[in-house]
Amino acid sequence: MLHWGIILVGCAIVQSSLQATYYTVGDKWANVVQNPKHPQPLMQNSRWIINATNPHARIRVLCTDFRLAVSPPNSCKYAKVIFDDGVRKEVKCEAQWDLLVQGRSSSMSIELQVTPGGGGFLNCSAKQIAPPAEQEVIDLQPGEPVVRVAFPEVRGLDQLKVWKFRSASEDKISLQCTMGMEDRARSCDKCVKDILTIDAGEGPKQYCGSDKVVVISKEKEIKMRFETFPGTQAHIDCIAQGISGSDPNEYNNVKYSEEDSSEFGAVRGTKPTTCLCGISNKNSKRIINGRESTESKYPFMVSLRTPTNLHFCGASIISPIHILTAAHCVSKIALKNRPEPETLLPVVGTNDRMKDASHGQTQKLKVKEVFVPESWFEVKNNLANDVAILLLETPIKFSKFVSPVCLTPKLPRIVNKYIKAMGWGVTEYGNPDKLMEANVQVLDKAVCNDNAKEICFKNGKSASCNGDSGGPYVYVDPETNRYTQFSLVSYGKRGCAGKHFIGTNLAHWYDWIESTMRNTTSEYNICKKVED
């Protein structure tokens, strides 16, 4: 009994003449073999000759339909296809799922040989495989921003792109990709349609399917090639970065080292600020993660409370009449209601949420008006555009224990570095009465949250939690030696136990902050570094 793969057919007289058809192929897939009288099978000896436009290329053939007549035990008795590239021959019979043949030269002959009663169904495409004329070169080094590669912009097309990632230092580089591609062919366990090829220094390796790929370069270079087959929805999303250790994420290679911070914010740096800001009141002790802050150590810190004196959010002083916090501290996320100033009680000059400071400079303030970007109110249950400014009825009395924080119009180069967070939020031991401080690591936005309006922080034992919202993330500007706020606590992915924490990027909102202050007073401005 004779079968076409799994289809039963009868016998027919086979024409013995050999028909040859010639094709020239380039970098795109081209259909070279098909049944001209489909749904009738091919039942005569046929030959197709394929040549590449590039004499140094290799021919690749993919048959998405390959079903030849079968009569066990000799599966090739009635029909077979011979692939011949001049270097080797491959003979294929029976039915094949997504048959891929990779040639070793710039030409290939495909010959169908049938005997009486034989034949089959064929549909094959071919292209040349050669180094592309162009490739994108990306230089990386530890401490520099992570590079994200997402390709293609438009899915479903026949596309090819090549990247070369190079280390700009003596360190290695890592590449991590999530894939959405056709799976390996069932017949040969190979990637046949969509193919991601990565060479990290130990030879090229092919990937497909939906797995995550993580590779580290053997030396200082990684090459990546991505090919998509027409009609599929193949895509990749990769991040590449320079690494100084064995972990593919540089932030895990950067360890916190305790340093003497007794002079941070205490003495003036090489550049002045437009007003006295970002100072610190300290003793000679070093700072350790998660330790209680000394009394009024950070004079710009604000406890935002209910009229009944219950702390619920953090904030920071930015002028004698302006306080900076998160929008969700003054407007409920689910309702996006307009803020009510009379429900807010800012308290400054204390590091204890239960009592005033011993120096007598604790002040409880009245809010006159609350400003929130209109974009905050557009989508309920969403924390985008999480920033707010409180306008006070009367100015804060500044002193050694009460003063503003510095702001910056540009996001500093702090990726993978440790900065300072502070607040009265929930810890593993409950709600602390005293202000707590912690060293928190800044992550590249490409690692966790590719949003220019937000900044990503690594979770840890000393990360932010409920009650810290609205409080400042600060770093010491090396030129002013002043604590400078660049973000504020917004939310945690998957709550306090999540992998990352997200802060509002204040550099993005700097112009809005400045214009809001200008529209409410002509007397006070943002405190910032004086640039040359």
TIRO-941569 format. One record per atom (N, C-alpha, C, CB): x, y, z. Coordinates in pm, whole numbers, plus 50000, padded with zeros to 5 digits. Each point is the difference from the previous one (the first is absolute). Glycine has a CB too. Example, Ala and Ser with C-alpha at 12.3 -4.5 7.8 and 13.67 -1.06 7.14 Angstrom:
BEGIN
513194943150780 499115011950000 500905012050000 498114988350125 501545022249803 500825011950006 499235010950073 501184993749785 
// end
This chain:
BEGIN
500854988050000 499155012050000 500885012450000 498164987750123 501515022349794 500815012049981 499365011850071 500814991449778 499995016450294 499485011550075 500795012649964 499284984850189 500045026849821 500695013149993 500165004550146 499025006449765 502044990150295 500105002850142 498954992050073 500895023149956 497894982750058 498914992850065 498784999149907 500835007750225 499344996649649 498865000649908 500084988549901 499885025250025 499064967349961 499944988949905 499665005249861 499324984350184 501445011649714 499735004149863 500154987849909 500795023850046 498804977949828 500154989349904 501245001849915 497544997449997 502644993949905 501175000449915 499765009049881 500624977050072 500455027649867 499915008349880 501254997949918 498565017250117 501374986649757 501174999049913 500875012350021 498704986349828 502585011850196 500915011050027 500725004149874 500284992050234 499775021549745 500765004949887 501494999150034 498115015549930 502684980149979 501404997550028 500905012049972 499584976449948 499865033949987 500855011549966 500365007750125 498935001549774 502295003650233 500485007650114 499935014849968 501514981250070 497665026150007 499835014349979 500875007550100 497634996649914 503175012850039 500885007950088 499535014550003 501954984849949 497965020850170 499615014050018 501095006950081 497524994349991 502845017849968 501105007250064 499485012050080 501544992649814 499075009450303 499665011550086 501275006450053 497814989250065 502155023849951 501065007350069 499385006450125 501285004649782 499314993150335 499415004750125 500965009350073 498674978850018 500745030450059 500785009350081 499764997650148 499905016849816 500054993950261 499884998950146 498574997350046 501945015250019 497084986249893 498614997550035 499554986349949 499555024849993 499504969650081 499474987149957 499285001349867 499774993050240 500454997349669 499334999649870 499464985949978 501515018349907 497254980950048 499424986849973 500624994249873 497845006750113 502754981249897 500714994249887 499424986649956 502035011550078 497244981750008 499414987149965 498555000050046 502244988250020 496855008649889 498614999050036 499274991049901 500095022850104 498704973449930 499164992049912 499225009349907 499824981650174 500535019449700 499285009149911 498554996049977 502165004749891 497544982350128 498634995249976 499334995650131 500674992749769 499765013250342 499414996650130 498485001849994 502145007150120 497054983549929 500344989550097 500514986949941 498315010150141 501994989649729 500584987949944 501484999150038 498365000649808 502154987350219 501414998650041 500955001549882 499284985050185 501995017549847 501074999549900 500284985449970 501025022050079 498864974249794 500154985949966 500984998049885 497684995950079 503275013249907 501024998549897 501345004450055 498305003649819 502764990950129 501335004050043 500195014949971 500904976549957 499605030550145 500185014549987 501295004250067 497525003549994 502995007849960 501265005050057 499965015250007 501254980149910 499225025150203 500075014450021 501435003650036 497575001150076 502985009049858 501375004550025 499935013950065 500934986349802 499705015050315 499945012650076 501405005550015 497944992350125 502245020249841 501295006850013 499845012650085 500744991049777 500275011850306 500005011950084 500555012049924 500264985650204 499255026349827 500555012249937 501405002950053 497685009149974 502604986350147 501315001850061 500794986949984 499095017150168 501994983049758 500764987549976 500614994250127 500485008249772 499574999750336 500594995250125 498924995450099 501945015649965 496804985049992 498904996250089 499764985049994 498965022649968 500154972750119 499564986150000 498494999749982 501944993150151 497584997049778 498584998749975 499304992750115 500464999849752 498415005850291 499164993450100 498644997549937 501245011150194 498244976749823 498704996249944 499084995750114 501074993049781 497705011850215 498994996150099 498764995349926 500905016550171 498724970949850 498814994449938 498894999250105 501404986749833 497595021850152 498884999950094 498974989349966 500355024550036 499744970049843 499174988649962 500914989849931 497885014649975 502234973650083 500874989649945 499354986650028 502105014150033 497124980749869 499294987350016 500204991849874 498285010550156 502494978749856 500284991349886 499354986350019 502165012249961 497624981149926 499374986850003 500844990250080 498945004549779 500404987350299 500674990450088 499434986149975 500415017950174 500484972249819 499574985949992 500994991750080 498935003449771 500834995150361 500944992550084 500254986049944 499215012950200 501974981149820 501065005350089 500955009749932 499844979050125 500125022349742 500925008949929 499335013549983 501094980549879 499185028850215 499295012750000 500385008949883 499884998450246 501254999149689 500455008349890 499764993649863 501715009550153 497544979549844 499844992649875 499265008149895 500024978950130 498935028249910 499155006649903 500315014949982 498264983450058 502365022850043 500305014349987 501075004050101 497665004549920 503235004050034 501025005650089 500465013449944 500744976950072 499815031350017 500555013049959 501475000350040 497745011750027 503114992349877 501445000750024 500415014750004 500404977649886 500175026650227 500535013550014 501524999049981 498115007350161 502424999949741 501434998849966 500585014149986 499624977849881 501315025650210 500635013349994 501424999349942 498635006950199 501744981649745 501344998349944 501024995550101 499435017249838 500194983350291 500894995550107 499504986850057 500595024050054 498094975249962 499414987750051 498584998849945 501425001050212 498064986649795 498644997449958 499184995350119 500804994249767 497965010450239 499074995350101 498774994549929 500845016850172 498754971249864 498834993749940 498884999950104 501454985649847 497395019450113 498855000750089 498804993149935 500855021650100 498414970849983 498834992649952 498865001950101 501484982949879 497415010650092 498834999750088 499495014150028 500864978950104 498595023450014 499475013150040 500945006450101 497634992349959 502615020650025 500895007450090 499275012550048 502084991249880 498115012050247 499415012250056 501025011249991 498524986650155 501145024049772 500895011649988 501444995449977 498475013450149 501764980849739 501324994649967 500975011349969 498934979049911 502175021550163 501035010249979 501274993349949 499015014650182 501534990749708 501274995149946 500955011849989 498854981349871 502255018150201 501005010649999 501174995949911 499325007350232 500834999649657 501084996949908 501335005450047 498354999949817 502714995950111 501355004450033 500645007749885 500224980350151 498995023149750 500535007649887 498945009849951 501514980749933 498825026649962 499125010549949 499014994849896 501815016350044 498124970849937 499034994349906 499474986950055 501165010949805 497654985550150 499424987450044 499054994849893 500215006950243 499854980249738 499084993149911 499004992350084 501764998349818 496955003250148 498934992250064 499384991349892 499545018150178 500564968949838 499524991049895 498994990150056 502185002449880 496644997750061 498964990450035 500084988249903 498515018450094 501664969849964 500044987849919 498824991150039 502555001349981 496664994949918 498844991750026 500004987849909 498705020250074 500654969249967 499794988149919 498514998949976 502054988250094 497525003149812 498574998949973 499174998250127 500584990249779 498425018250232 499144999650118 500495009150110 499404976949941 501825029050041 500565008550105 499735014749976 501754983250034 498755025150055 499825014449992 499775005750138 499064997749769 500445014550237 499725005950130 499715014749993 501454983050099 498495023150018 499715014350013 501225007250056 497544995150035 502885015549899 501165007750044 499695015049996 501534981849915 498935025250186 499955014650000 501225004850078 497435000749985 503575004549944 501285003550062 500395014349964 500714976049991 499925030650104 500555013349979 501494999650025 497825010950067 502894998949878 501465000350015 500475014450018 500234979149861 500935022350201 500655013050016 501494997650015 497935010350109 502845000149878 501444998950023 500325004450142 500485004049755 500494989550305 500475003350134 501415005649987 498554982050109 501585030649928 501305006749990 500045011250102 500214994449754 500995009650289 500085011550090 499365012149933 502124990950104 496965016049964 499345011549939 500985011549976 497874993350111 501765015349797 500865011449968 500115009550119 499374997949758 499575002450326 499995009150114 499724992350129 499225018749851 501364985950256 499704994750132 500075011450102 500914977149936 498295021950167 499995010350103 501044996450106 497545005049957 503375004250068 501064997950099 499665007850126 501734996549818 498284996750296 499655006250128 501144997750098 497524996649958 503045014250094 501094999250098 499425000850141 501625010549836 498894981050253 499484999050136 501154999850100 497994987649917 501705017150203 500944998450109 499265001350132 501895009049859 498624984850248 499325000450129 499785014450047 501024977950059 497815024649999 499685013450049 499305008649896 501954998250148 498134997949726 499315007349895 498574994549988 502195004349876 496915003550062 498614995449988 499884986649927 499305023850000 499734968450043 499684987549933 499395003249864 499644988050223 500725004449676 499465002149865 498894989949975 502235009049917 496634996050040 498884991249970 499834998949849 498865006250217 500954981649736 499794997249858 498684992749984 502504998949956 496545007549979 498714993849971 499825000049848 498995007650223 500754980549722 499924998749854 499054988749964 502365008749975 496854993049916 499915011749913 498915009650046 500844986249810 499125025650130 498935009450030 498684995249940 501665018850006 498424975649874 498824994549933 500184984949987 499605021749872 499474970650179 500134985549999 499344993949876 500045000250251 500344987549721 499384992549892 500705001149866 497925003350118 503215003949878 500715002049874 501264991549995 499095023449987 501474975649894 501284993249979 501105010050032 499034984549821 501615013850298 500955010050045 501284993650055 498095015350052 502984992449942 501294995550049 500755011950058 500084981349828 500505016750290 500855010450057 501124993650080 498065016150010 503094990849992 501184995050070 500535010850092 500564984749808 499835011250312 500605009250098 501364994650043 497705007350080 503185001949956 501264996450062 500125008150129 501114994549775 498924998650338 500165006450131 501464998850041 497594994850066 503025016649965 501425000050035 500215006450138 500615001149756 500324993450317 500385005950128 500995011349975 499614978150119 500075033649935 500895011549985 501095000150105 498115012849902 501914976950184 501034998750102 500544985749995 498905017750149 501784978249954 500534986450006 498984990150057 502295009650029 496514995450004 498984991550060 499204992649894 499885015550193 499384974549851 499144992449911 498655006949985 501164978950066 498005015449849 498665005449980 499004988650010 500895018749853 497884984750179 498934990050008 498885004049907 500614994450238 498654995449717 498855002149913 498864991250051 501495005549799 497355000650225 498824992750048 498845003249907 500825000650241 498584988949702 498935001849902 498774991950038 501715004249823 497145001950166 498734992750002 499534999049857 499405008150235 500054980249728 499684997249860 498534996449983 502364992349964 497115011549923 498684995649957 500144995349857 498795016150156 501524971149825 500374994849869 499364986349976 502165012750012 497884982949862 499564986649966 500884989850074 499185007949772 500204981250273 500754989550068 500874992149903 498164998450170 502684993249884 500834991349917 499114990349921 501915001850166 498574994449715 499254990649917 499914986550069 500755012049792 498074981950200 499794987150068 500844988849938 497685007550057 502604993749814 500694989049932 501514999850025 498245001149827 502335010650204 501465000350012 500515007350123 500074999149756 499015006550324 500385007450120 500985011349969 499634979250134 500125027949756 500825011449961 499145012349984 501624984849887 499015026850127 499325012649970 499995001549848 500725010850222 498104990549717 499944999949855 499425012849940 499784975650014 499275030750054 499385012049946 500605012550062 497874987349961 501865014750166 500555011450073 501254995450073 497715010750026 503394996149953 501284995250055 500755011550065 500124981949824 500195016550303 500885009250072 501344993050016 498055011350124 503014994749821 501344994250008 500885009150084 499734988949775 500895005550327 500875007750091 501354993250008 498015008150133 503034999849850 501384995150016 500665008350108 500134992749757 500075001150359 500615006950114 501484996850013 497804999450116 502794995049778 501434997250001 500324985249996 500305020850123 498664970949879 500214985549995 499284993849881 500254999750249 499535008249648 499314995149881 498535003550003 501634981649984 497745019649899 498595003849994 499074989250053 500545014249805 498434990250268 498964991050049 498655005849960 501454992350196 497634998849764 498705004449952 498934997950106 500704994649766 498355015050237 498914999650096 498695003349930 501565006650187 497354987749866 498675003349951 499014996050109 500674996849754 498025005150219 499004996950101 499755011850090 500674976249992 499005021150134 499635010650093 500844999950128 497704998849909 503454994850086 500884999650117 500725013350019 500304975349968 500295026450150 500865011550026 501444995949981 498335009750162 502424998649769 501414997149971 500885009350083 499434992149765 501535002350305 500975008150077 501404995149965 498335003750191 502495005149755 501374996449965 500975010650051 499184987649795 502035008050235 501095009050041 501164997549905 499265000150245 501345010649708 501074998749902 501224993050060 499185020749887 501464971450031 501234993450043 501125010350009 499264978349894 500745031050012 501005010750002 499305013550010 501594985949863 498445021850028 499485013750005 498995002949890 502155007050102 497234982749842 499135002349886 498904989449991 501915010949880 496904993550079 498904990949971 499395004249866 499534995950248 500274994449664 499335002749874 498614993750003 502235000849877 496805006450071 498624995050000 499365002549863 499805004350249 499554985549700 499315000749870 498584995050020 502174996549871 496855010950075 498604996150017 499315000149864 499975009450234 499454979049731 499304998549873 498554996350028 502134992849884 496945013950047 498594996850016 499434995049867 499785017250183 499324973249826 499384994149881 498695007249972 501084977450046 498625025449829 498765007249969 498764992750050 501125009649799 498004998250265 498754994350052 500034996350146 499634991849776 501555007250284 500074997150143 500005013250078 501274978349956 498515020850173 499995011950087 501275000550085 497484999550005 503624996049939 501254999050076 500495013650047 500594979849869 499935020450254 500585012350055 500924996450116 497965013549932 502984995450096 500904998550114 500065013050077 501354982749877 498925016150252 500195011750087 501234996950086 497495006250004 503615000749971 501284996850065 500555012050075 500474983149822 500315014050281 500785010350067 501464995650002 498015007250143 502865002149826 501444997349998 500685009850094 499914991349762 501115003950310 500675008750096 501424995250026 497805005450106 503055004149927 501334996550045 499934995050143 501035016949845 499764972850187 499964994350135 501424998750054 497884987549946 502245014750184 501304999250066 500174987250081 500035024750008 498934966849991 500064987550076 499334988749925 500025013050212 499594976649860 499454987949938 498505000649979 501844987450104 497475022049958 498565000949985 499665007749873 499704999150251 499284996449672 499665007049876 499415013850022 499624978049899 499905024850223 499505013350034 501075007450081 497594991949998 502885019249949 501105007150064 499645004650140 500775007149776 497954996150248 499655004850134 500254989550107 498295014849897 501704972350066 500324989650098 501514998550021 497904988349935 502885016949973 501464999650016 500525011750083 500164988449781 499025022050230 500405011950077 499534998350144 499895014849794 501034984050297 499674997950140 500135013250078 500784975949984 498335025650115 500075012150082 501214999450091 497505002449992 503265008250009 501145000950090 499775011850094 501574989749828 498485007550300 499775010450100 501105010649991 498844983450152 500755029049852 500965010949989 499765010450108 500164996149754 500855011550274 499905010650099 499215011649939 502194993150110 496575008749938 499135010349945 499805011650097 498874982449866 502025018750231 499825010150103 500045014349947 501014984150159 499645017749723 500085013549944 499005002349887 502405000250062 496834989549902 499005001749894 498965010450044 500364976149922 499475034349998 499025010350031 500425009450111 498304984349926 502895013550130 500435008150114 500965011249960 499694980150144 501135017649757 500935010249955 499745003349854 501724992250166 498635019749793 499735004549865 500944993349900 499185021950090 500294975349791 500804993849895 500685010549913 498464980550002 501975015249880 500725009049909 499075009549926 501724982649974 496985014050020 499035008849936 498915003950100 500464989249775 499085023450218 498955004550093 498614996149951 501475019150069 497544983450014 498594998249963 499305013650006 499994976050088 498905025249844 499295012849992 499435004350134 499464994949763 500334995650326 499585003050137 500484988550088 497965013449923 502034988650207 500494989750091 499054988149995 501085017450149 499434971149807 499134988249984 500824987450017 498495012749844 500824976350181 500634986950005 501024998250109 499624999149763 500255008650346 500974998650109 499594988250090 500515024949992 500404971350095 499744988850090 500615003050135 499954984049807 499345011950297 500505001250137 500424986150046 498505020150050 502814977949972 500514986650028 500984999950116 499684994449761 500434993650297 501104997750091 501104993049923 498454998650200 502564996149864 501154994249932 499794985449960 501435015650128 497394978949901 499764985949969 499784998049851 499024996750228 501354991549725 499724996549862 498554995349986 502414993849965 497075007449910 498634995849974 499984985349965 499405023149921 499674969650134 499834985849970 498564997949955 501794993150169 498004998349731 498664997849945 499004996850110 501024991949787 497815014850205 498914996850089 500145005650140 499714980049867 501245028550161 500205005450135 499135012350020 502344991150004 497245011150120 499245012050031 500825012449966 498784987750181 500535022449769 500655012749972 500105008150129 499144999849761 501965007450258 500135008650117 499055011849988 502404993250027 497345013550083 498975010550006 500275011049898 499674995050242 499335007349668 500065010449896 501274998949916 498665014950148 501784973149831 501184997749917 499775005049858 500604980250141 498165017949811 499645004749865 498945010850017 500544977349892 499875035350111 499075011150031 498915002049898 501865010750115 498284983349767 499015001849894 498874989850007 501795009349857 498294981050235 499024989250007 498705004950062 501874983250018 497015012249924 498665004050045 499184987550030 500115021249863 499174979250249 499024989650032 498625005549963 501444990350188 497905003249717 498675004349958 498984992150080 500815005949765 498325001450307 499094993650094 498555004249977 501864999150166 497244993549898 498585003650001 499815010950106 499284976649924 499585030250074 499765010250103 500054994450142 498615012049836 501254974750179 500094993850133 501424995650033 497634992549976 503345012149942 501424997850026 500484985849969 499825017350175 499524975749734 500434986649960 500835001049872 497954989650108 503305005649898 500885000449884 499514990249892 501935006450149 498094998149723 499624990949891 500915001249878 497675001550081 503115009249909 500875001549883 501225008650036 498014997649846 503015001350072 501165008750011 499915011449900 501384980750081 499515029249935 500055011449910 501325007150024 497465002649998 502805008049926 501255007550018 499755014949979 501344980149923 499455027850147 499925014649989 500785004449878 499755002750250 499645005449662 500745005449885 500045015349999 499334979749873 499905026850216 500085014550021 499295003150130 500085005049749 499985007350301 499295003150125 498494997949993 501795016250046 497634983649834 498554998349989 499604988349910 499795024350038 501184967449919 499684988949911 500554986850054 500015015849806 499134974050189 500384986550041 499714990549885 499535005250245 501424985749729 499904990649888 499644986150052 501695013449868 497334980250068 499604986550040 499434992649879 499535007950237 499884980449788 499404992049893 498535003549984 501644981550044 497875017949834 498595003149975 499094990250073 500625009449777 499784978050233 499114990450064 499935001850151 500534984249817 500305024750236 499905003450143 498905010350025 502444995150026 497145012049871 498995010650016 498754997349917 501845016150045 498194973549870 498854996549916 499954984849990 500155021849868 498704972450168 499894985450003 500154994149859 498505001750202 502244987249790 500304993949871 498724995749929 502214992450088 496865001549985 498794994649939 499035011149958 500284979450138 499705031549937 499035010649973 500565011349915 498924994450214 502385008249803 500655011649937 499235012950033 500864985149812 498815016050316 499275011650047 500905012250010 498474984950126 500945026849869 500755012350016 500445001250146 498725011249810 502554992550214 500515000650137 499245010250087 502244993349912 497685003750216 499355008950097 501065004750099 497754988049975 502695024550015 501105005150084 499764998350150 500475016349820 498274984850222 499714999450143 500214986150059 498375018449967 501814971549948 500224986350051 501494996850017 497884993049888 502985016850084 501444997750002 500675008150110 499944995249755 500964998250318 500745006650107 501494996949983 498004998650157 502775010049776 501454997849989 500705003850131 499885004449751 501064987050291 500775002650122 501484999749963 498194989950150 502555020649886 501445000849969 500785001750129 499515010149773 501794987450219 500865002050115 499944989150104 499715023749960 499984963950000 499994988950093 500324987149925 498315011950148 502294978849927 500234986849940 499184989450073 502325007049932 496764997250153 499154991150078 498555003249967 501734998150187 497554992149760 498625002649960 499055000850119 500484988549785 500015008250333 499154999950119 500205012250090 500064975349988 501065032049992 500245011450089 500885010349932 499764985150200 500245027149856 500825010849945 501464997950037 498045015750014 502844991149911 501444998950024 500395008050124 500414996849753 500664999050310 500465006550122 500565014049975 500494977550091 499915025649784 500585013249972 498945011049988 501864988449883 496865007850120 498925009950000 499675006149866 500685004750226 499834989549664 499775005849868 498944992449919 502355008050003 496944982750059 498944992849930 498855009649967 500644978650119 498875020649757 498925009149956 498904991949932 501665019049972 497094983950067 498844994149935 499375010849912 499604983750192 500205013049682 499705010049899 498604998149940 502435001349949 497035009649998 498704999649934 500205001049849 498895010450202 500354981749726 500094999849854 498925009149942 500934976550003 499495032549909 499095009449936 499414994249871 501315018950099 499554974249823 499574994849871 500904988249961 499145022949929 500314968049991 500754988349954 500014999949847 499384986850210 501815011349732 500144999749855 500424985949956 500635024749996 498624970049908 500274986749944 499895001249848 499114987950210 501785005749714 499875000649854 498644994749955 502484997249977 496925009449925 498704995749950 500054985849946 499455023749946 501704972150005 500134986549947 499804989350107 501575009049828 498614994750299 499784990550108 498544995450004 501855010850131 497224998149839 498584997150014 499424992449880 499835020350140 500944977549756 499464994449876 499644985250011 501345016649879 499444975650197 499784985550007 499934995850146 501194996449779 497704997650260 499854995050137 500804987250019 497725010550015 502624986650109 500784988050035 501314999249925 497874988250047 502735023449933 501275000649930 500895010350069 498914993349780 502385003350238 500905008850073 500915008349909 499944983550185 499715017649688 500785008549910 499855014650041 499704983349812 501365024450173 500005014450030 499795002750148 499115004349771 501624988250311 499815000050146 500865010650067 499474975649990 500075036850006 500735011050063 499015010950040 502084994849863 498215012150246 499115010650048 500805010450078 498064983750011 501415028549994 500625010850075 498965005850095 501615005249811 498764996350316 499145006450099 500455014550018 499604977950118 499455031449871 500275014250024 499535003250142 499755006049752 501144999350331 499705002550140 499395013950021 501874984750063 497355016650044 499385012850031 501035010150050 497864988150054 503095007150025 501065008750053 501354993449979 498425009650173 502644998549812 501334994249973 500544991850117 500455019349850 500334970550117 500704992050099 501145008550057 499414978249882 500825020550248 501125007050063 501244991249987 498465012050163 502474992449752 501204992149976 501005001750113 499635002149754 501134987350270 501045000050102 500974988949968 498435009550175 502484987749914 500924988849984 499244986949988 501745012650129 497094986849933 499254987450005 498854999349899 500594998850240 499165012149690 498925000449901 500485008049880 498224998250181 501934995349703 500475006849879 499664991649878 501885011150129 498194994649751 499574992849879 501054990249947 498605019649945 500954971849967 500874990949927 500355006549866 498974979550113 502145016849829 500355004749866 499284991449896 502275008150083 497434997849802 499454992749886 500955001349882 497635004050082 502174987649818 500855000349881 499164998849874 501894989950131 498405018049766 499234998949875 500404988049915 499775024550005 501354969150027 500484988749921 500204987850088 501115015849840 498534972850107 500194987650075 501504997050007 497734991249927 502825007550192 501454997550013 500374985949954 500075016150191 501214981749789 500514986849958 500154991150123 501235010349802 497684983450235 499984992250124 499524985749980 499615021250123 500304974149753 499564986349976 500944990250069 498995006849779 500444983750293 500704989550077 500655005250127 500404988449786 499505024650239 500605005650122 498984999950114 501535014549861 498984987050259 499155000250120 499745014450041 500924977750076 497805025149950 499605013550043 499244998650132 499875008549758 499615002650291 499375000050131 498495001249989 502075010250096 497234981049977 498565001050016 499705001550148 499574986149792 499315020350240 499655002250141 498495000550016 502155012550038 497364983750078 498575000550025 499614993050128 499655001049757 499074999650270 499424993450118 499164988049958 499995021950123 500284972449762 499194989149946 500194986950073 500125011249783 499054979250179 499994986850063 501344993149979 497514998149964 503024996050143 501214991849992 499634985850040 501515019850051 499474971249949 499724986250039 499594999150147 501644992249829 498575018450247 499645000250142 498755008350028 502404997050055 496935007949840 498805008150019 500235014549960 499324984850184 499865024149870 500115014249970 500945006750099 497685000049904 503435005550050 500935006450093 499515013950042 501894987249894 498455016950227 499695013650044 501055009749947 498884991150207 502365004349787 501115008749956 500204999049849 501114997250225 499375013849719 500325000349858 501104989749970 499355024649986 500434967249914 500974990049960 500665004149869 498684982150117 502585014249867 500715003049875 500614987149945 500485023750078 499704975849792 500534987949937 500755003549874 498124986550094 502835004949871 500735001349874 499334991149897 502195005150120 497335001049772 499224993149899 500715001149865 497845004650127 502154984449797 500704999949872 499095004349886 501474981850086 499055027049828 499285004749882 500244990249885 500205024350075 498734972049855 500104990949887 499775007449869 499234981050145 501315013549750 499725005449867 498544997249967 502424996649926 496905013250017 498584998449971 499734988549902 499705024450041 501274972549876 499804989049904 499924986550070 501225013249828 499294985950295 500004987350073 498624996750055 502395003750058 496855006749982 498744996750066 498825008549955 501334993050191 498885019149763 498865008649972 500435010949902 499004995350228 500835001949645 500505009149896 499065011949983 501114980649883 498915028350217 499105011550002 500815012350040 497994985450058 502075024549855 500825011850025 499505008350117 500565000449759 498194997850280 499445007750111 500294993750135 498215007849847 502404980350153 500214992750124 501444995250012 497614993149997 502785003950126 501344994850029 499844987150078 501025023350002 499834967149969 499894986750058 501064998050109 499094991449782 500495002250326 500894997050111 499904985250036 499765023550087 501364970949954 500034985950037 499434998050139 502014996649854 497174993150161 499454996850130 501084993750087 497704996949900 502095003850229 500944994150095 499455001450140 501945005049848 498854991450249 499565000750139 499695014350043 501374979950049 499235029949885 499835013850041 499225008149897 502114998350127 497074995149793 499275006949895 498805007650057 500754982549835 498635025650079 498845008050041 498774991250013 500985020149888 498034984950194 498774992550017 498895009850039 501264979050067 497585015549975 498865008350036 500395010350106 498454981149944 501185031450032 500345010750092 501205008149954 499084986350182 501695008049724 501145007249942 499605008149878 501514982150085 497315015049857 499565006749878 500145015150010 498434981249959 502025024849930 500155014549996 501315004950055 497595001450020 503144990150054 501275003950058 501105000849896 499294989650213 501825016649821 501055002549901 501004988549983 499755023850055 500704974549820 501224992649969 501055010649970 498744979249908 502385020550166 501015010549984 501394993949977 498635015350147 502224992449791 501414996249986 500835012350034 499494982449821 501765015450210 500905011150029 500675004449871 500394991750237 499305020349719 500645005449880 501485002250033 497845011349920 503084982250008 501425001150035 500565014149982 500244976249934 499095032149987 500515013649978 499515009850106 500074995049757 498745002750299 499495009050104 500114994050139 498435009549832 501734977350175 499994992650127 498685002250074 502515002050015 496414999449911 498695002050058 499074988749958 500345025050001 498764971250089 498994990149966 499045005849897 500204989550229 499685003549661 499205004849887 498944989649968 501945013349908 496824991050090 498904990849973 499794998749849 498905006150220 501054981449733 499784997449859 498764991449976 502455001949965 496964992850143 498824991649987 499225000350130 501184985149833 497595009750162 499224998250122 499324986549995 499645024950022 500064969650095 499464986550010 498594999749941 501404995550207 498394995449696 498694999049936 499334986750033 500825014849815 499734974050137 499354987150026 501004988649986 497815009349919 501784979050128 500804987949986 499314990349909 500965003350227 499794990749680 499414989649915 499704987850087 501255008449796 497474987650205 499544988850083 500135003250149 500644984149818 499155028650216 500015003750141 501395001050059 497814989250020 502245010950113 501285001850069 500964988449978 498795013350170 500674974949797 500864988449980 500414998149854 498894989450196 500775020249720 500314998849858 501485001049971 497795009549952 502544987849922 501414999849960 500565014149984 499594978249886 499575031250070 500455013649974 499075010250065 501024992349785 499555019450241 499225011450045 500125011149897 500344993750243 498595013949741 499945010449899 499875013750066 498974983849837 501875025550118 499925013750047 499685009449885 501624994750182 497785016549849 499715010249898 501305007049961 497655003350091 502584998049781 501195006749948 499785015150005 500554980249849 500065026650247 499765014350018 500645008649892 499864995850242 501164998949690 500585007549889 498955001949890 502304990850054 496864999049929 498925001149900 499015010850040 500264975849944 499525025750186 499015009550049 500615013350045 498634980550071 502655021449904 500695012150050 499345012749949 502134987150010 497575013849862 499385012149945 498635002450061 501254996649786 497994992550236 498685001550062 500145005050144 499094981649854 501865013050219 500235004650138 500385014850000 500744976750067 500185026949845 500475013949994 498875009649963 502274991749936 496925004749965 498915008949958 498925000950107 500474994249761 499264994750310 499025000150108 500455009350111 499324976649945 501955022950091 500525008950103 499965014549953 501474981650083 498895020749791 500015013749947 498605006049997 502014994149864 496994997650109 498625004949993 499385002850136 499774987349791 500905008350315 499455002150135 500815010050083 499124976849990 502055026749961 500835009650073 501085005849909 499574987550214 500815024749814 501145006149929 501215000950091 498415013249857 501414981950264 501055001550102 500914987950010 498465014750123 501004973349851 500774987850021 500154992049871 499204999350237 501984994749747 500284991749883 500574986550044 500415020649861 499794970550043 500644987150028 501445002250044 498514988649831 501905003950269 501405000150041 500764989749916 499395007350238 501664996849694 500724991049911 501465004149990 497904995849870 502874996050063 501425002749980 500205011649904 500524975950045 500465032549984 500375010949910 500974994349897 499675017850181 499904981949693 500844994849893 500895010949945 498254983149943 502885012949998 500935009749942 499375007149881 501944986150078 
// end
